[in-house]
Amino acid sequence: MMGSAPSDLLSREMSAGRLRVFACDQCGRPQHPPRPFCPACSDSQWHLVDLPAEATLVSWTEIWDRDRSQLVRPAIARFAVDHHHTVDLVGWLEPSAREPELDASLQVLLDTEAQGGAPVRLRLTGAEM
Amino acid sequence: MTSAEAPAIVGLGVAPLHPQSGRSAGQMALQAATAAIKDAGLQATDIDGIATMSRDRGLVVSFDEYGVDLCDPLYLGQSLGISTMRWSLDLASGADAFSAIQAAVHAFSAMACDNVLIVTTMKSRRRQFPQVPPFAGDRRFVAPYGLRRPVDFAALYAQRYMRERRFSSKLLGHVVLNNRRWASLTPGALQREPLTIEEYFDDRVVADPLRRLDCDTPVDGAYAFVLTRQASIPSMSSLGRSCLVERVRTGVGPGHGIESFWAELPSTAIHHTAHEFWEGLEIAPADAQLLQIYDGFSFLVPQWLEALEIVPTAGMEVFMAEHAASTDAFPRLNTFGGSLSHGRAHGANHIAEAIAQLAGRVSEPERATACDHVLVTFGGILSAAAMLLSRG
């Protein structure tokens, strides 16, 4: 499954509304970004697994874009793939009236219309928009 | 390795830091190298090993009237007239001069060479980080979300670290103030204007929680060190046995590349390097009377102090507040201004300050510190190093 451009495949999946990462055929460990060999067992066969629509907030920052016209909030979200494995992805942390906290619960949304290859949106669970 | 067997740094040379010197990397490297060799009391022909950090290679290679705008063992060897080079190393990554010193120590153990010249060169040209699509490889999963510069990634680490430890943002201000206070007393430091905590908080946030003042700034310059096997310390060296390399450790973080490195956050290469650093030494953390702690980003300083068991987490806020308020606080920290105020020299200026203090070469009475042991560190997130230098 890991062809010459596995990251292309993941991007196409996201564009189609499916949030997925690769997991090792041998040990089941998810790996993101993609790697040729599993860091846990060295196997090189992979399959795609769906990520849940819930995650927890690992960290975040606020950055002004280059012309200081827009404030963006990239964040790291941690997904439980199964009982043994987690995987981390970057997404946009949506504006909220509530101050983010470490390990806060997140609702994960995929914006298939998003421009620029950044479709992952993270919403603090219970946050008012 | 005992002190009696420890290699010694016997020569130090500098091409002074400058915001934009207009000089080539080779020109600055040769200035520092010739000064270090002279300081060691050696001739260039006595050098039989060279290590360089040409980390700019592949980004920009330009040519000017002084030759190639990079610095590698071949260029240095030819330019200095070194005919017998028995060992060489050109580092493209790792812990910069610290990795080179560690490698030279191993080379001495293998009897590969006797006198190693280590040169690290900085060019202030700003690296160009991709700002627009298409982003390749791992970067395509982070750059579209605005994570493009090192400070953007550092901010994610800092956010998690500061909140986990329940540190206030004033802590980082105190790191900056401590360094600026010392820089104001240090000739050659690039930022010497006095600073208040109010001015720190008024500074622009670059990537929350990091302000512009929490980040070092690029400079031009070069540092060179001559490292010698203990048994062959040259009699003409002005440093003599004043600067022995008791221990040097390097480490890398648990991931590959800054884009795929979150799993152990906020643990970084610092923690891998600091682990068991003191084991087997007769010197305890409290014996280091002087600390030159890497501060490419301000939040790395408390991480280092904590990981190396210098300051307990619970005492960090008080420790840094005391250091921000007075030069009398002990142990002294970054007595030259650190990367934040002296300039981004990838830790080479931290080593140079340690050498100068151990050798009694610091001429400003407010900065001169009587010490037998100096702890020096470098790096943080991806690669890191810690080194203990002692007077022989």
Interface residues (C-beta under 8 A of the other chain):
Chain A: S7 L10 S11 H32 P33 V58 S59 W60 T61 E62 I63 D65 R66 V72 P74 I76 R78 D88 L89 V90 G91 W92 E101 L102 G116 G117 A118 V120
Chain B: Q131 P133 F135 G137 D138 R140 F141 V142 P144 Y145 G146 L147 D152 A155 L156 Y157 Q159 R160 R163 E164 V205 V206 A207 D208 P209 E259 S260 W262 A263 L265 P266
